[in-house]
Amino acid sequence: MAEGPRAGRGAYEPGQGPGYGGIEDLGTSWGSVLIGWLAAVGASVILISIVSGIVGGIVGTGGTAESAGTVFAVGVLAALFVAFLVGGYAAGRMASRSGAKHGLLVALVALIVSIFLAIVGAAVGYGLADDLSGVVIPGVPNIVPQGLNTVLTLSSVLALILPFVAGAIGGSQGARTGSRRAGGGYYPPER
């Protein structure tokens, strides 16, 4: 007959054993972080598509480009916040520990992937720049509205900060929910 902590079913008390407060809890669950990143990317694609539809409706009904641009900027920032809230929650829930850390890592992975894709895009674009140097698109005005630089700078800074804040909040909530899930056996609902 087997002896020790793995001898039979229920050998550990609830909240004891591997995964419950031991040295192994100090590590990072990279699988959780990657799944959280995929959840954030999926949610952002869906939410930004909805925002684009709303902005298209504003422009289609005769709204000004300035109001549509403002709505789009605010909508994209809100969509990023909600998307990384979802991604952080997924990572924190799957890891069941250190939720804020896992949520922040979701945003960090997204930032690293974005920087990598920007570098690849710049390298590819640099090779195509000579081929497109004489191309002029007719009918496109080259008018830059006043204050656009300020709006774009503020939006860029917020788009950089909001995923980290949302990831930390979502990860904390997810870890809280995940630790309740992992804390013990099955508890039927009370009647």
C-alpha positions as CSV (number, residue, x, y, z in Angstrom):
1,M,0.0,0.0,0.0
2,A,1.3,3.4,-0.9
3,E,2.2,5.8,1.9
4,G,2.8,9.5,2.0
5,P,0.9,12.5,0.9
6,R,-0.2,10.9,-2.4
7,A,-1.4,7.7,-0.8
8,G,-5.0,8.2,-1.6
9,R,-7.7,10.5,-2.5
10,G,-8.1,13.4,-0.1
11,A,-4.6,12.9,1.4
12,Y,-4.2,16.7,1.6
13,E,-6.3,19.0,3.7
14,P,-8.1,21.8,1.9
15,G,-5.6,24.6,1.3
16,Q,-2.6,22.3,1.8
17,G,-0.2,20.5,-0.5
18,P,1.3,21.5,-3.9
19,G,0.0,24.8,-5.2
20,Y,-1.2,26.1,-1.9
21,G,1.3,28.5,-0.3
22,G,4.5,26.5,-1.0
23,I,7.7,27.6,-2.7
24,E,6.1,26.7,-6.1
25,D,3.6,29.6,-5.7
26,L,6.3,32.2,-6.2
27,G,6.6,31.4,-9.9
28,T,4.8,32.8,-12.8
29,S,2.3,30.8,-14.8
30,W,3.3,31.7,-18.3
31,G,0.5,29.6,-19.8
32,S,-2.0,31.8,-17.9
33,V,-0.3,34.9,-19.1
34,L,-0.4,33.8,-22.8
35,I,-4.0,32.8,-22.5
36,G,-4.8,36.1,-20.9
37,W,-3.0,37.9,-23.7
38,L,-5.0,35.9,-26.3
39,A,-8.2,36.8,-24.4
40,A,-7.2,40.5,-24.4
41,V,-6.4,40.4,-28.1
42,G,-9.7,38.7,-28.9
43,A,-11.8,41.1,-26.8
44,S,-10.0,44.1,-28.3
45,V,-10.7,43.0,-31.8
46,I,-14.4,42.6,-31.0
47,L,-14.8,45.8,-29.0
48,I,-12.8,48.0,-31.5
49,S,-14.9,46.6,-34.3
50,I,-18.0,47.7,-32.4
51,V,-16.4,51.2,-31.9
52,S,-15.6,51.4,-35.6
53,G,-19.2,50.6,-36.5
54,I,-20.4,53.4,-34.1
55,V,-18.0,55.9,-35.6
56,G,-19.0,54.8,-39.1
57,G,-22.6,55.5,-38.2
58,I,-21.7,58.9,-36.9
59,V,-19.9,59.8,-40.1
60,G,-22.6,58.2,-42.3
61,T,-25.3,60.3,-40.7
62,G,-23.5,63.6,-41.5
63,G,-21.4,64.0,-38.3
64,T,-18.2,65.9,-38.5
65,A,-14.9,64.3,-38.8
66,E,-13.7,66.0,-35.5
67,S,-16.6,64.5,-33.5
68,A,-16.0,61.1,-35.1
69,G,-12.3,61.3,-34.3
70,T,-13.0,62.1,-30.6
71,V,-15.6,59.4,-30.3
72,F,-13.2,56.9,-31.9
73,A,-10.3,57.9,-29.6
74,V,-12.5,57.6,-26.5
75,G,-14.0,54.4,-27.7
76,V,-10.7,52.7,-28.5
77,L,-9.3,53.7,-25.0
78,A,-12.4,52.3,-23.4
79,A,-12.2,49.1,-25.5
80,L,-8.5,48.7,-24.6
81,F,-9.4,49.1,-20.9
82,V,-12.2,46.5,-21.0
83,A,-10.1,44.1,-23.2
84,F,-7.2,44.1,-20.8
85,L,-9.6,43.8,-17.9
86,V,-10.8,40.6,-19.5
87,G,-7.3,39.4,-20.3
88,G,-6.0,40.1,-16.8
89,Y,-9.0,38.4,-15.3
90,A,-8.4,35.3,-17.4
91,A,-4.7,35.2,-16.4
92,G,-5.4,35.8,-12.8
93,R,-8.2,33.2,-12.6
94,M,-6.1,30.6,-14.4
95,A,-3.0,31.2,-12.2
96,S,-5.1,31.4,-9.0
97,R,-2.4,33.5,-7.4
98,S,-0.5,36.7,-7.8
99,G,-3.3,38.1,-10.0
100,A,-2.0,41.6,-10.3
101,K,1.4,40.3,-11.4
102,H,-0.2,38.0,-14.0
103,G,-2.4,40.9,-15.3
104,L,0.5,43.2,-15.6
105,L,2.4,40.5,-17.5
106,V,-0.5,40.2,-20.0
107,A,-0.1,43.9,-20.8
108,L,3.7,43.6,-20.9
109,V,3.5,40.7,-23.4
110,A,1.1,42.8,-25.5
111,L,3.6,45.7,-25.5
112,I,6.5,43.4,-26.4
113,V,4.5,41.8,-29.3
114,S,3.5,45.3,-30.5
115,I,7.0,46.6,-30.5
116,F,8.2,43.5,-32.3
117,L,5.5,43.9,-35.0
118,A,6.3,47.6,-35.3
119,I,10.0,46.8,-35.9
120,V,9.1,44.2,-38.5
121,G,6.7,46.6,-40.2
122,A,9.3,49.3,-40.3
123,A,11.9,47.0,-41.8
124,V,9.4,45.9,-44.5
125,G,8.2,49.4,-45.1
126,Y,11.7,50.7,-45.4
127,G,12.3,48.3,-48.3
128,L,9.1,49.4,-50.0
129,A,9.7,53.2,-49.5
130,D,11.8,53.5,-52.7
131,D,9.2,51.8,-54.7
132,L,6.4,54.1,-53.5
133,S,8.3,57.4,-53.5
134,G,6.5,58.9,-56.5
135,V,3.0,57.7,-55.7
136,V,0.5,60.4,-55.0
137,I,-3.1,59.6,-54.0
138,P,-5.5,62.0,-55.7
139,G,-8.3,63.6,-53.8
140,V,-6.9,63.2,-50.3
141,P,-6.4,66.6,-48.6
142,N,-3.3,67.1,-46.6
143,I,-5.0,69.2,-43.8
144,V,-4.0,68.6,-40.2
145,P,-6.6,70.1,-37.7
146,Q,-5.3,72.3,-34.9
147,G,-4.5,70.5,-31.7
148,L,-4.3,67.1,-33.3
149,N,-0.8,66.6,-32.0
150,T,-1.9,67.1,-28.4
151,V,-4.9,64.8,-28.8
152,L,-2.7,62.1,-30.4
153,T,0.0,62.4,-27.7
154,L,-2.5,62.2,-24.9
155,S,-4.3,59.2,-26.5
156,S,-1.0,57.4,-27.0
157,V,0.1,57.9,-23.4
158,L,-3.3,56.7,-22.2
159,A,-3.2,53.7,-24.6
160,L,0.1,52.8,-23.1
161,I,-1.0,53.1,-19.4
162,L,-4.5,51.8,-19.5
163,P,-3.7,48.2,-20.4
164,F,-1.4,47.9,-17.4
165,V,-3.9,49.4,-15.0
166,A,-6.8,47.3,-16.4
167,G,-4.6,44.1,-16.4
168,A,-3.7,44.6,-12.7
169,I,-7.3,45.2,-11.7
170,G,-8.6,42.3,-13.8
171,G,-5.8,40.0,-12.6
172,S,-6.5,40.8,-8.9
173,Q,-10.2,40.0,-9.4
174,G,-9.4,36.8,-11.3
175,A,-7.0,35.6,-8.7
176,R,-9.5,36.2,-6.0
177,T,-12.1,34.2,-7.9
178,G,-9.6,31.5,-8.9
179,S,-8.3,31.0,-5.4
180,R,-11.8,30.4,-4.1
181,R,-12.2,27.9,-6.9
182,A,-8.9,26.1,-6.1
183,G,-9.4,26.3,-2.3
184,G,-11.1,23.0,-1.8
185,G,-13.4,20.3,-3.0
186,Y,-16.9,20.5,-4.4
187,Y,-19.3,22.5,-2.3
188,P,-22.9,22.0,-3.4
189,P,-25.1,25.1,-3.4
190,E,-26.9,25.8,-0.1
191,R,-30.7,25.5,-0.2
